[in-house]
């Protein structure tokens, strides 16, 4: 699976600290903290017919992450929303759009990792692209990576930070194995997530998903759990072993960029019937309808 370039994005403009620049115009300083050390937090948002689903939850997670990293300044939600809206209007975007929202610690006076070198406040970047859900809806192939997800004593996964090397290393392994994405374990050997999404298994007619001990608190993941409760679908949050994933009736992954996508093969083993399962299809339909009708309208 490789994301495809959309020609409509050739002339897009992105927001950086009050300016709207063409995608080919550089706007980020080499002294910015995200360049110096990945010192930034981010969110992925999806636009459905002029509304962003989960906007309040995403902005709250962005703020929690920035606070955990000790950012001394964090823009107000209204200011961030104004920047997102201005970017969408400048690009005449209304639907089928993915937004990458990044907040860095800001520009340093000189190179170095010490946050005391940051004296200019944070940098806000809004990158909006025409982008449909990126995953193949006929089923994904996962390969278990040797790279593990760190526990909170190493790097707390509740900080939604821009240092993604852990995920990139796992993705490299998945590419080498001919898989679409990597399945990642925690340091105990239990399933954590993929390199980019959360995982659910269908076991005994109900949903099972790993805890967030070694992965972020996903907005889409929580929405699926809430929708399962609303639609009388049993769901449990607990440790899940790799063996349970192999033996599951169905497996699917969740995320803002890809929504709900079935997993049909893990480590060369077909999951269930090796095709998109009925509960996965049902959850995907319920989620799409809910996300498209429960967003915060900006346009």
Secondary structure, DSSP 8 states (H G I E B T S, - for coil): ------GGGTT-EEEETTEEEETTS----TTBHHHHH--EEEEEEEEETTEEETHHHHHHHHHHHHHHTT-S----HHHHHHHHHHHHHHTT--SSEEEEEEEE--BBSSSSS-GGGB-S--EEEEEEEE----S-TT-EEEEE-SS-B--TTTS-TTS-BS--HHHHHHHHHHHHTT-SEEEEEBTTS-EEEESSSEEEEEETTEEEE--SSSS---HHHHHHHHHHHHTT--EEES---HHHHHH-SEEEEEETTTEEEEEEEETTEE-TTSS--HHHHHHHHHHHHHHHHSEEE--
